[in-house]
């Protein structure tokens, strides 16, 4: 008598929002794994890509632990979101699941304060922590919540009278009620996306972060590859920072600023970037970074990619910011998607969502990914597609 079919392994994905869409698509496309997505938003976009869903906070460690045990998952992953990275690592460690990083590394990776401690010990150039009570404090300084991402609780303080309100904002946003104050490093910002395999650091793609000031309707932020500043020193400091944090296996996302004295590490994340960085990497190099991370999470054997044989295209991701108000309708998406060299057009928000005036990451309404023969071509293509998308809002409903 034939035995019962063997159940497919289950992968628990912490988060089902815009930052997790690429990995959820990659996991679903494999066809040999069942995906369970966790998100506190019952309307999260990524639930449509999962085989099963759990409506709970991905930051509730006890609940995630119970769910992982109850569903007998084979792996846990937190793509695109910082705090659940530590939760995934600790839960996997307690249950005995394979995981690319251990709980200690996960805790360091999710604390800017602890990162600066290990950077200092390893001699990694990083933004210098300063004492806000110092009478000779030089401005500008940056005040931030040490355990948040997406610029929550972050303020650039240019005068002493702005310091106290900035500290209050950071403390209010922080999970542990603290604030981190550091020198402001002026200069271009870039991101090094990489994988580490058995301690070998492999840089996959370096992107420039381009911002519009002040953020307004249209494109407020774009990531463009290859970086104009993808110098050896920038990649070298990213490698040193990743090693200092303790990431020997799995993805990393390192933010670097090119200061007056050279590259300075701002922070390291032991995860995929939350701005469709993996999809940008695939478009520019052909390396399936989302697929790598699914394999890491399931404990599969992973070989480092040979970057010498990869594609070398330019690509850009541009984020869409609508007018302030209650979203009524989104138009022009098919037209945008049909434009030359446009790879994907994603819309994050449904009618009824209210876009506020503060222009945080939560007010991103979507994103466009385009390729081109040059950086300028890719960025121009992404902007043309962004211009084709129209957000109809009720400006009085805020």
N, C-alpha and C positions, 0 to 999 in steps of 0.2 A: 504494500500500500504506500502510495506516494505520501511524503511528509507534507506538512503545512508549509505554504510559501513563507520564506523568511521575510520579516518586516524590514522595510527600508530604514536606514538610519535617519534620525530626526536631528535637525539643526535648529537651535533656538537663536533667533535674531533679536537683539535688544534694540527696539526702535523700528517704526514703520512709516517714518516721515520722509521728506524729500532727501535727506542725507543718506537714507538707507536704500533708496530705490534701485540703484545700480547693483548692489550686492544681492538684493532680493531677486532681481531679474536673473542674475548669474546663477544663483542657487536653484531657482525654479527651472532654468533652462537645462541643467544637468540631467534631469529626469531620473536620477537614482537616489534622491534624498527628499524627505518630507520637511517642509519649512514651517516652523511655528514662529510667528511674529508677535512681538510684545509691544504695546503702545497704550498710553493712557487715553489717547483720543480714539473713540470708537469709530470715527470717520477717517482715520489715517489712510492716506493713499496706498501705502504699501500692503495693507491687508489684502488687497485684491490679488497680490502676487504670492501670497502664502497659502499653504494647504490648510492651516489652522491658525487661529489668532487667540490672543489673550489680552483682554482690556485691563491692563494694570500698568503702573509706572515702571519703566525700565530702570529707574533709580531706587526702587524698593527691593533691597537686597534679599530680605527674608522671603518676599513673595516670589522673586526670581528663583531662589534656591528651592523653594517648595515645588514650583512648576517644573524645574529641571528634573527633580527627582521623580515627580509624579508621572511625567511623560517619558522618562527614561531616555533623555536626549543623548546623542553621541558627541555633540559639541555645542559651544556657546560662542557668539561673536557679537561685538559692539562696533559696527561701522559708523563713522561720521559723528560720533558723540563721545565726549571725553569721560564723564563720570562713570557711565556704565562699563567702561573698559576695565576699571578696577573691580567692579562687581563681577563681571564675566570671569576674570582671572581668579578671584577668590572662590567663587562658587565652583568653578572647574577644579580647583585645587582640593576643595573639601570633598567633592564627589569622586574625585579620581579620574576626571576626564582629561584627554589630551588637550593642551592649550599652548599657544606659542609663547606666552609669558607667564611668570608665576605671580602670586599675589603681591609680593614685595615690589616687583617691577611695576605692576599695575598701580600700586599706591603712589609710587614716585611719579609715574607718567601722568597722574591726575592731580598733582599738586605742584603749582608753580614755585612755591616756597621750597619744597624738597628738591625740585629740579635745580634750583639755583645753588643749593648746598652741594649737590653732587657735581655740578658744573665747576664750582669753585675748587672742590677737592681734586678734580681731574684736570684743571687748568684750561677749561673750555671758555673761550671768550663769550661773555654774556652781559646783558644789561645789569649794571651795578645797583644793588639794593641800597637805598639811602634812608636816613633817619628823618622822619617828618618833623621831629621836634628840634632839629639842628637849626640854631639861629642863623647859621651861614649857608643854609640850604640854597643851592643854585637851581633856578627854574629855567626851562620847563622841566617838570617831572611827570611820570605816568603813575596813576593810582588805579589799582585793579583788585578785583576779588581773586584770591589765589587759587580758587577751586571752581572757576566757571570758565565757559568758553563763549565764543561768539561776541566778544566785547561787552558782555554783560557786566555792569559795575565798573567799566573802564572809563577814565577821564584823563585827558591831557590837561594838566594844570600849569598855567603860565604865570600866575601871580599868587602870592601867599594868601590873599583873601579868598581864593578859590579852593584852597587846600582842605579846609574843614568840611565843606559840603561834599567834596569828592570822597573824602574818607568815609563820611556817613553813607554815601551811596554804595561804596564798595563793601562796607561792613553789612549793610542791609541785604546785598545780593549774595554775600559769601555764605557757604554752608556752615562754616565754623566761626562766623562772626569776627573775621579778621580782615585786614587790608594789607596789600603789598605795595610799597612805594619804591620806584626805581627811576634811575636817570632816563631821560628821553634820548633815544638813539635816532638821529635824523638820517634819512637816506632811503634808497629804494628797498622795497620788501620783496623777497622771493620765497618760494617754498620748494623744498627738496622732498619729493616722494620717492620712497625706496622700499626694498625688502631686505631682510637679513635672513640668511640661511646658514644655520650652524655657525653663527658668529661672523659670517662674511657679509659685509654691507654692500648692497648693489643699488646704486642710484639709478632710478628709472627715468625720471623726468624732472626738470627744474622749470618752474613757472614764475612769471612776474605777476604781482598783484597790483592791478591798476584801479584806482578809485577816482570817483568824481566828487568834487567838493563844491557846494554842499550836495548830498544825495538828493535827487529830485526825480520827477517822472522820467522814465526811460531806463538807461543802463547806469546803475550806481556803482557797480563793481564788476571787474572782469579778471579772469586768470588766463594768461597767454603763455604759450610754449612755442619754441624754446625760449628760455629767459635770455634777455640781452646781457645778463650779468652772471651767466652760468660758468663762473670761473672755478678753477681748481680749488682756491682757498675756501669758497663758499661751500662746496661739497665736502671738503675736508673737515670744516668745523661741524657740519651736520653729522658726518660720520662719528666724530669725537663725542658729540652730544648724545647720539643714539647709544653709543657704547657706554657712556657714563651713566645713562639712565638704566642700563642693563638689558636692553633689547638685543637678544642674540638670534631670535627667530620671529618672523612675522613682519607685518608692515610698519612703516614709520612715516611720519609727516612732520617735517621740521621747518619752522618759520625762521628766516634769517633776514637781518637787516644789514645793508652795506653801509657801515658808518665811516666816519672820517679816517679812522685808524684800521679799517678792514672789516671783514664780516663778523657779525655778532649774533649769537643764537638768542632768539626770543623765547621759544618753547619747543618741546618735542611732544608729539602724540603717538601712542602705540596703536595706531588705527589708520583706517582710510581717511583721507580728507573729506570734509562734509560738503564740499562744493563741486561734486561730480569730478573730483580729481582722477579717480580710477577710469572713468569713461574718457576723460581728456587724454589720459595716458594711453588707452587702447587706440584712440583715434590717431594719436601722433606717432606711436611706436609699434603698435600691434600687440603689445604685451597686455594680457588679460589680467590686470591687477585684481579685479573683483574675484575672478576664478582662483587666483592664488590664495586670496584670503579665505575663501570657502574651504579650500584644501587644508590650509593651516588650521582652521577651526575644527576640522574633522580628524586631525592628526594624521593626515596622509603624507606620504613621502613627497617632498617638494625639492625640485632642483632649481638652482639659481638660473635666471634667464641669461642668455648670451646676447648682450646688448649690441655687439658688433654686427649682428645679422638682422637687427630690427629695422623697422621703417624709420624714416627721419622726416616726418611732415610737421608743418606748423598747425596749431589748433588753438582755439579760444573758447572759453565758457563765459558767457555774459549773463548776469542776473537781472531780472526784470523787476522794476519798482513802479507800481501804478500810482495814480493820484490818491490823495487822502479821501477816505469815504467808504461807504458800504458797497461792496462789489455786486453789480447787477448782472453783468454779462462779460464774457471774454470773446473777442472776435479776431479773425485773421490768422488763427493757428494753422489751418491747412495751407494758406498762402505762404506763411513763413516757412513751414516745413518743406515746401516744394522749391524753395530758392536754391540756387547752385551752392554746393559744398556744405549745406546745412545737414548735420547728422541727426540731431534730435532737437525737439522743442518740447519742454516740459512745463505744464501749468500746475502749480501747487494748490491754489486756493479755489474754493467753490463759491458760487453766488451766496451772498449773506455775510461773507467774511468782511470785517472792518479793518481797514488799513489806517494806522495812526500816523501822527505827524513826527514821531521821534526817529523813524527810519532805522530801526534795528534789523537784525537778521530775520526776525519774525515777519517783517514786511516785504520780504522777497516773495514775489508772486509767481515766479517761474524762472526758467533758465534756458538758454540756447547754446548748443555746441556746434561749432563750425570748424572746417579745416580750410587750408589754403596753401599756395605755393610759398608764401612768406607769412611772417607774423602779421604784417599789415593787412594782407589779404584775408587771413583767418578772422582777425578782429573786425574788419569791415563787413565780412559776411555775417558774423554774429550780430553786429549792430543793425544791418539791414533787416535781418529776421526779427530782431527785437522791435524795430520800428513798425514792422507789419502787424505785430500783435497789439490789439487795442483793448484796454480795460475800461468798461463803462461803469461808473460809480455814481452813487448818490452822495454828493459832497456834503449834504446837510446831516447825514446820518453818521456822526462820528462819536 
